[in-house]
């Protein structure tokens, strides 16, 4: 479930397209309910070798979960992508 990006920028960030990141985010939905829970996000961050996974998953959920239902739905993925760029070492490139 780790991010498998072949490219790394000079600043150490993983480089991927928005579609690659969305595809990875959908894979972390382990119970396949169409939403990402805080626990699923925590496990995903931990799988990438990220430090402070519990803290980052809590902040990621708070940042992305606009309707405050405790999950990140399809319509909130762009918010999670923005969080990933700012706090998880991901750089989005556009083609």
C-alpha positions as CSV (number, residue, x, y, z in Angstrom):
1,X,0.0,0.0,0.0
2,X,3.0,2.3,-0.2
3,X,3.2,5.1,-2.6
4,X,5.2,3.8,-5.5
5,X,6.4,6.9,-7.2
6,X,9.6,6.5,-9.2
7,X,10.3,10.2,-9.2
8,X,11.7,12.2,-6.4
9,X,12.2,15.9,-6.7
10,X,15.4,17.6,-5.5
11,X,13.6,18.7,-2.3
12,X,13.0,15.0,-1.5
13,X,9.2,15.1,-2.2
14,X,7.6,12.2,-4.1
15,X,6.5,13.4,-7.5
16,X,3.3,12.1,-9.0
17,X,0.3,13.2,-11.0
18,X,-3.1,13.9,-9.4
19,X,-4.5,10.8,-11.0
20,X,-1.7,8.6,-9.5
21,X,-2.3,10.0,-6.1
22,X,-6.1,9.6,-6.3
23,X,-5.6,6.0,-7.4
24,X,-3.3,5.4,-4.4
25,X,-5.8,7.1,-2.1
26,X,-8.6,4.8,-3.3
27,X,-6.4,1.8,-2.6
28,X,-6.1,2.7,1.1
29,X,-9.8,2.3,1.5
30,X,-9.3,-1.2,2.8
31,X,-12.9,-1.9,3.7
32,X,-14.1,-0.7,0.3
33,X,-16.9,1.5,1.6
34,X,-15.9,4.4,-0.7
35,X,-14.6,6.5,2.2
36,X,-11.2,6.8,3.9
37,X,-11.3,6.6,7.7
38,X,-8.7,8.1,10.1
39,X,-7.4,4.6,10.7
40,X,-7.0,3.8,7.0
41,X,-5.2,7.1,6.5
42,X,-3.0,6.4,9.5
43,X,-2.1,3.0,8.2
44,X,-1.3,4.5,4.8
45,X,1.0,7.2,6.2
46,X,2.7,4.6,8.3
47,X,3.2,2.3,5.3
48,X,5.1,5.1,3.5
49,X,7.6,5.3,6.4
50,X,6.0,8.6,7.5
51,X,6.6,9.7,11.1
52,X,3.9,10.8,13.4
53,X,1.2,8.9,11.5
54,X,-1.5,9.2,14.2
55,X,-1.0,13.0,14.4
56,X,-0.9,13.4,10.6
57,X,-3.9,11.3,10.0
58,X,-5.9,13.3,12.5
59,X,-4.8,16.5,10.9
60,X,-5.4,15.1,7.4
61,X,-9.0,14.1,8.3
62,X,-9.7,17.4,10.0
63,X,-8.4,19.3,6.9
64,X,-10.2,17.2,4.3
65,X,-13.4,16.2,5.9
66,X,-15.6,19.1,5.0
67,X,-18.9,17.6,6.0
68,X,-17.4,16.4,9.3
69,X,-18.8,12.9,9.1
70,X,-15.4,11.4,10.2
71,X,-14.5,10.1,6.8
72,X,-13.0,11.4,3.6
73,X,-15.4,10.8,0.7
74,X,-14.8,10.9,-3.0
75,X,-15.9,14.6,-3.1
76,X,-13.3,15.4,-0.5
77,X,-10.3,13.8,-2.1
78,X,-9.0,17.1,-3.5
79,X,-8.8,18.4,0.0
80,X,-6.8,15.4,1.0
81,X,-4.5,15.9,-2.0
82,X,-3.9,19.5,-0.9
83,X,-3.0,18.2,2.6
84,X,-0.7,15.6,1.2
85,X,1.2,18.2,-0.8
86,X,1.6,20.5,2.2
87,X,2.3,17.9,5.0
88,X,3.1,14.4,3.5
89,X,6.0,15.2,1.1
90,X,4.1,14.8,-2.1
91,X,4.6,17.0,-5.1
92,X,1.8,17.0,-7.8
93,X,2.8,17.5,-11.4
94,X,0.4,18.4,-14.1
95,X,0.6,17.0,-17.7
